[in-house]
């Protein structure tokens, strides 16, 4: 439980930083990373709420989407000239 709480806090901080970086620097990459971690935060919140078992498939889908967003953002960084 402590690990899930720490994960929730840290992923929420990364979400906020991603949004802040987008607003200040217009960095779509930062926004994608922030949203990806925001999805991880949702999955941690659902786990803490005791809904992980009943929403198992949903949690898997949002985590996959979160990982894909972060991968996409990092590929955008790598492809910049």
C-alpha positions in Angstrom: 0.0 0.0 0.0 2.8 2.4 0.8 4.4 1.8 -2.6 1.1 2.5 -4.3 0.7 5.8 -2.4 4.3 6.8 -3.3 3.6 5.9 -6.9 0.4 7.9 -6.9 2.1 11.0 -5.5 5.1 10.8 -7.9 3.0 10.2 -11.0 0.8 13.1 -10.1 3.8 15.3 -9.7 5.1 14.2 -13.1 1.6 14.9 -14.6 1.7 18.4 -13.1 5.2 19.1 -14.3 4.3 17.9 -17.8 1.4 20.3 -18.0 3.5 23.1 -16.6 6.2 22.5 -19.1 3.6 22.4 -21.9 2.2 25.8 -20.8 5.6 27.4 -20.3 7.5 25.9 -23.2 4.7 24.7 -25.6 6.4 21.3 -25.4 4.0 18.7 -26.7 6.5 16.0 -25.7 6.3 17.1 -22.1 2.5 17.0 -22.3 2.5 13.5 -23.7 4.8 12.3 -20.9 2.7 14.1 -18.3 -0.5 12.5 -19.7 1.1 9.1 -19.7 2.0 9.4 -16.1 -1.4 10.8 -15.4 -2.9 7.6 -16.6 -0.5 5.7 -14.3 -1.8 7.9 -11.5 -5.4 6.9 -12.3 -4.5 3.3 -12.1 -2.8 3.7 -8.8 -5.8 5.7 -7.4 -8.1 2.9 -8.6 -5.9 0.4 -6.8 -5.9 2.4 -3.6 -9.7 2.6 -3.8 -9.9 -1.1 -3.9 -11.2 -1.3 -7.4 -8.3 -3.0 -9.0 -9.8 -6.5 -9.0 -13.1 -5.4 -10.6 -11.5 -3.0 -13.1 -8.5 -5.2 -14.0 -8.9 -5.0 -17.8 -9.5 -1.3 -17.6 -6.4 -0.7 -15.5 -4.3 -2.8 -18.0 -5.6 -0.8 -20.9 -4.9 2.6 -19.3 -1.4 1.5 -18.3 -0.7 0.3 -21.8 -1.9 3.6 -23.2 0.3 5.4 -20.7 3.4 3.4 -21.7 2.6 4.0 -25.4 2.3 7.8 -24.8 5.7 7.9 -23.0 7.3 5.8 -25.8 5.8 8.0 -28.4 7.1 11.1 -26.6 10.6 9.7 -26.3 10.6 8.7 -30.0 9.7 12.3 -30.9 12.7 13.5 -29.0 14.9 11.0 -30.7 13.6 11.9 -34.2 14.2 15.6 -33.8 16.9 16.9 -36.1 
